Amino acid sequence: MAGRSKSNRSGVMAGACAVALAAALAACGNSGSGSAGAGATSSPAQSAKAGSTTVTVQLTEYHLALSSKTFKAGDYTFVAKNAGHIVHSLEIEGQGSEMRLPHGLQPGQSAQLKIMLKKGSYELYCPVDGHKDMGMKTEITVGGGSGGGGGGGSSTPGSGY
């Protein structure tokens, strides 16, 4: 009976380790910034956080595809999704702001980048070595008003957009 009890404890321990490993892998796959977002839409979607607008950024080999083409000043959550076959990332610069994902995204991974956009121009690009120069960039112009799509600024494609 003692041997059977030890065997049961080993099985329970192995199961607990498997659950912990699965949870850790799921957390790594979604990056420390979390993941969210729906499929591409023509205008930004309101996120669960009141006043924040979610924009999906599809990252593939050497171009960015944004789910929105118009932007108004306000809080945004950019959900970067690596749909490519190599590591990509996302950086947003403009109007005195510079935000970057803390690490690269492996293929299939997603992460969020939260930023308050002010009226003016911003550049979005992949900061991985050489990717920006290969066309993984785009510019957006943020109009007045407050977040929530429709009207306002626009996006200007880079050579890989």
DANOR-V125459 format. One record per run of one state. SS is the DSSP state (alpha for helix, beta for strand, coil for the rest). FROM is the first residue (numbers start at 1). LEN is the number of residues. If there is no record, write none. Layout:
<<SS,FROM,LEN> <SS,FROM,LEN>>
//
This chain:
<<coil,1,1> <alpha,2,28> <coil,30,15> <beta,45,2> <coil,47,5> <beta,52,9> <coil,61,2> <beta,63,4> <coil,67,4> <beta,71,2> <coil,73,1> <beta,74,9> <coil,83,5> <beta,88,1> <coil,89,2> <beta,91,4> <coil,95,2> <beta,97,4> <coil,101,4> <beta,105,1> <coil,106,4> <beta,110,8> <coil,118,2> <beta,120,6> <coil,126,11> <beta,137,7> <coil,144,10> <beta,154,4> <coil,158,4>>
//
